[in-house]
Every structure is written in structure tokens, then in C-alpha cells.
Amino acid sequence: MYWNRRARVSDPFQVYVLPSLTLLLAQGWDANFGFKILTLLTGGLFYTRMRDRCQDPDIKETFLRDMIHKNAEISELFKPESIHVLDYDLEFDSGLPDDAKFPEYRSKLWRFFNTDAAFTTGFFKFGDVESGAVMNLKVLISQSLV
């Protein structure tokens, strides 16, 4: 699963700068305490960027439930006490959005630190126990992971 998201961590900063800087600073490990701190800092930054970009997308279910219950037509069929998530599937979109609405993702500085825009697409399938209603909710969300 994590190996499928390797494209999310293949930006130049993650691939070239952080490992090179970590190895460069590690050469002075015995010389000074500052080299130890900077080596651990850059190594930790490499690890946390790798860890955070390889996790599953996280969308708060309470946010989606609030949106559902604000709609009068849907709230008649789905009560807060009896609604359940039957199925869901979320995945990060690969690459940059092609839409002209997002020109900020085309800058060279942004692309140096990121390979994708962290857009999440997928679906939630909600069901209601009392009414027997079932609803598929398509999701498109932008998440900032920088």
C-alpha cells in the first residue's frame, strides 16, 4: 500500500537535498554537538515527510455528517442516531490538477518541494438503519500536506 504512493515522496527536496544534507552533516558528527543536532534534524525531517506522505487520506467523518444533515431533503431520510458508514474508498490523486483554477501548483518553487497537490477523491456509502435508505457520496477534497 505504501509503496504505491512512492510518487508522492519523489520531489527533488526529498530525494536529493535532505539525504545529501544529512550525509554532509554526519561527517562532522564527532566534531561538535551542533553537527549532531543538525544531522538528527535533517534525518528526522526526511523521515516525517516520508511518513506523512505515505499515510492514507484522512477525512473527518463528522464534517461529512454535518454537511449531510444540513440538507433538508437528505436529513429526512438519514437521522443522526441511525446513520452508518457502509463502505468508503479514498485515495490521493496522482500528479497535478490540469484545471486553470489552480495556477499556484505550476510554480517551480512549489514543485521543488512537492510532486502532487494532495487532492483526495473517493466515495462514502452511507446507510440508515431505520429508513433503509442508502446514499453514495462522491468526495473531492484538497488537503495541504506541506
N, C-alpha and C positions, 0 to 999 in steps of 0.2 A: 504494500500500500504506500509506504513512504517513498519507495524507490520510484514510483510513478510520478511523484512530484519533484523529481530532481531538477527539472527545468526551472522551478521557482527559485532555486538557490544558485543558479549558474550565471549570476551577474558578475561583471568584472571586479567589483569590490569584494565580493565573497570568494571568488576563485583565485584572484591574483594578489590583491592588496593585503587582505587580512592574513593569509598564510605567510606571505613574504615578510610582512612586518613582524609577525610572531617569531619567525626563524631568525630574523635580523636582531631582534631584541634579546632572544635567547642566547646569543653569543656572548652577551655581557652579563649573563646570569650571576657569575661569581664576582664580578667587579663591584657591583653596587646594589643596594636594596631597591633603588628606583627601577633598575632593569627588570628585577623580579616582578615588581608591581605592574609595569607596562607589558611584560610578556604575558602575565596571567590575565590582564585586562583585554588584550587583543585576542588571546585564545578564548577567553570567555565570551567575547563579542561574536567570534566566529561560531561558537557552539550555540549560543542563544538565537542567533539569526537562523542557523540551520534547524534548530528545534522548533522555533515558532513558524517557520515557513513550511514545515512538513506535517503539521498537525491538520486534523480535519477542520473544515469550516465550522464556526460556532455561531449560531443564530439563536437569540433568546426566544424561547417559545412563548414567554409572557408577552413579548412585543407583538407576535403574530396573533395571539389570542385577543389582545386589546383591539387590534385592527378588525378582527372578525366581529367582535361584539359591538363595535361602533356602527356597523351596517345594520339597519333596522330589518331588512329582509332576511339576512342571514341569521341574525340573533333570535328570530322567531323559531328557527329550526335547531339551532345549536345553543344549548344552555351551558353556562359556565360550570355547573355541577356535574354534567354528564358528557362533556366533550372529551374525546381521547384522540391521541395521535396514533393512527393505524400503521402508517409507513412514511418514511421520508428518505430522500436521497439528495445530498448536496455535494457539489464538487467545485473546485476553483476552475475558472475558465483559463485556457492556455492562451498566451500571447496578449497583445494589446488590443483594446477595442478599436474598431475601424470607424466608429462614429465621429463626426466632426464636433460633437458636443464635448469631447474630452481632449482638447489640444494640449493640455498640460502633461499628458503622458507621452508626448512626442519629443520633449526636450532631451538633449544629450546628457545633462546633469542628472535628471531623474532616471534615465535608462542606465547610467553608470551604477546606480545603487539598487535598481530593481529590474526584473525581467518581465513582470506582468503587473496588471493593475489590481489584483486581488478581488476581482469580481467573482461572485458566487452565484451559480444557477442551480436549480433543482426543483423539487416539489415536496410538499407535505400533503398527506392524505389524512383528513380529519373525519371522525365518525362520532355520531351522537347515539348514546345508548337508549335514551327514552324515545326519540322520534325515529330512529333508524336511518337518519339522513347521513349521506357520505359526500364529502367535498374534497376535490383535488385543488390545491393551491400552488400555483407556479410562483417561484421565488427568483428574483434577480436583485442582488444586494451588492453594493460596493463596500469593502472593508479596507481600512487603512492598516497595513502591517509594517509600515516603515519605522 
